[in-house]
Amino acid sequence: MQVSEVKQKIETELKIQGKSPQTIKMYLYFNEKFLEFINKDPMQVTTDNIKMFLAELLSKGNDPGSVALARSSLKYFYDEMMEMNLMAKIKTPKKQRKIPDVLTKEEVFLLIDNAGSLRNKLLVEFMYASGLRVSECAKLKVQNLNLEDKTGLLKFGKGGKDRFFILSDRLIKDLKEYFDKKLDDGTYIFPGTSGPLNVRSIQDVIKRIAKRSGIKKKVYCHGLRHAFATHLLESGTDIRLIQELLAHSNLQTTQFYTQVSKKQLQGVRSPLDEI
């Protein structure tokens, strides 16, 4: 079996399962790199071949998350598709989840204040006020919004799931002004040259705004989503509701924000002070 055949099989199966373009891209990438590394027929692959490849990735400084993704990519083809049962005894280092340096409310205000245009201001507000991922924000359509109910419906979000999200009063006010001035009457709230504004463009916009704002922390799109969840938690919002707003399938993923929240930690009184 040729490398091209392997890639075609994987791509077809992943598309049938409705996996995201990014997932398909990474699974194809790691399977191709593996076959280049071992230089042998895929049907002759052994467990030791896979171990050597993963060890090589680690020795070259790849982080545990990338190595775990490589393992999942190979497991998908060799164990799930081809039923070769090669991966059962292969363990990789646990993914190290670092606690992000979360933006304060004051820093978010600085970003909004230094956005430079109403469109850019709305990009910041959607990711912070509604907790949207940058890819979800890019594909937002006018028909997704219900300004009367202060909600939006995201069609086919991450994992192909539909979900509701909240709209703030300030965001709605800015949206109405934006729609009054918007020359383009297409379906996308943030149109690009053809279709929606692309993710890379939004990421570049946020970087430029952060630079103008003088914020020393690393500022990135997903950081606004982190701030959304952390600030909700600090204000007393139930963690299960935050889970729903973030569309996390597992509560453990949302509980990560209990580690992020310094404010809650500072509110705990040490038992030493009770003596």
URZI-V91687 format. One record per backbone hydrogen bond with DSSP energy under -0.5 kcal/mol. CO is the residue of the C=O (numbers start at 1). NH is the residue of the N-H. E is the energy in kcal/mol with one decimal. If there is no record, write none. Layout:
CO:NH:E
CO:NH:E
This chain:
1:42:-0.7
2:6:-2.0
3:7:-2.5
4:8:-2.0
5:9:-2.4
6:10:-2.4
7:11:-2.7
8:12:-2.3
9:13:-2.2
10:14:-2.7
11:15:-2.2
12:16:-2.1
13:17:-1.7
14:19:-2.5
15:18:-1.2
20:24:-2.3
21:25:-2.4
22:26:-2.2
23:27:-2.5
24:28:-2.3
25:29:-2.1
26:30:-2.4
27:31:-1.8
28:32:-2.2
29:33:-2.6
30:34:-2.1
31:35:-1.9
32:36:-2.0
33:37:-1.9
34:38:-2.4
35:39:-1.9
41:44:-2.3
42:45:-1.2
46:50:-1.6
47:51:-2.3
48:52:-2.4
49:53:-1.9
50:54:-2.5
51:55:-2.5
52:56:-2.0
53:57:-2.0
54:58:-2.1
55:59:-2.4
56:60:-1.4
57:62:-2.1
58:61:-1.7
63:66:-0.8
63:67:-1.9
64:68:-2.5
65:69:-1.8
66:70:-2.1
67:71:-2.4
68:72:-2.3
69:73:-2.2
70:74:-2.2
71:75:-2.8
72:76:-2.1
73:77:-1.3
74:78:-2.8
75:79:-1.6
75:80:-2.0
76:81:-1.7
77:82:-2.4
78:84:-3.4
87:90:-1.9
89:91:-0.7
95:97:-0.8
96:98:-0.9
98:100:-0.5
100:102:-1.3
104:108:-2.1
105:109:-2.3
106:110:-1.8
107:111:-1.9
108:112:-2.3
109:113:-2.7
110:114:-1.7
112:115:-1.1
117:121:-2.3
118:122:-2.1
119:123:-1.8
120:124:-1.9
121:125:-2.4
122:126:-2.8
123:127:-1.6
124:128:-2.1
125:129:-3.4
125:130:-0.5
126:130:-1.4
126:132:-1.2
133:137:-2.5
134:138:-2.2
135:139:-1.2
137:140:-1.1
140:189:-2.3
140:190:-0.6
141:144:-1.8
142:145:-1.6
144:153:-2.8
146:150:-1.0
146:151:-1.8
150:167:-2.3
151:146:-2.9
152:154:-0.5
152:165:-2.4
153:155:-0.7
154:163:-1.9
157:160:-2.2
158:161:-0.8
161:157:-3.3
163:154:-3.5
165:152:-2.3
168:172:-2.4
169:173:-2.2
170:174:-2.2
171:175:-2.5
172:176:-2.3
173:177:-1.6
174:178:-2.3
175:179:-2.9
176:180:-1.6
177:181:-1.3
178:182:-1.9
187:142:-2.5
189:191:-0.5
190:197:-3.0
195:192:-3.2
198:202:-1.5
199:203:-2.5
200:204:-2.2
201:205:-2.0
202:206:-2.3
203:207:-1.9
204:208:-2.2
205:209:-2.3
206:210:-2.5
207:211:-2.1
208:212:-2.2
209:213:-2.0
210:214:-0.8
210:215:-1.4
211:214:-0.7
217:219:-0.6
218:220:-0.5
220:223:-0.9
220:224:-0.8
221:224:-1.4
221:225:-0.9
222:226:-2.2
223:227:-2.3
224:228:-2.1
225:229:-2.1
226:230:-2.7
227:231:-2.8
228:232:-1.7
229:233:-2.2
230:234:-2.3
231:235:-1.3
232:237:-2.3
233:236:-1.4
238:241:-0.7
238:242:-1.9
239:243:-2.0
240:244:-1.6
241:245:-2.3
242:246:-2.2
243:247:-0.8
243:248:-2.2
244:247:-0.5
250:253:-1.0
250:254:-0.9
251:255:-2.4
252:256:-0.6
253:256:-0.7
254:257:-2.2
255:258:-1.6
255:259:-0.5
256:259:-1.4
256:260:-1.1
257:261:-1.7
260:262:-0.9
261:265:-1.2
262:266:-2.8
263:267:-0.9
265:268:-1.4
268:270:-0.5
270:273:-1.1
271:274:-1.3
272:275:-1.1
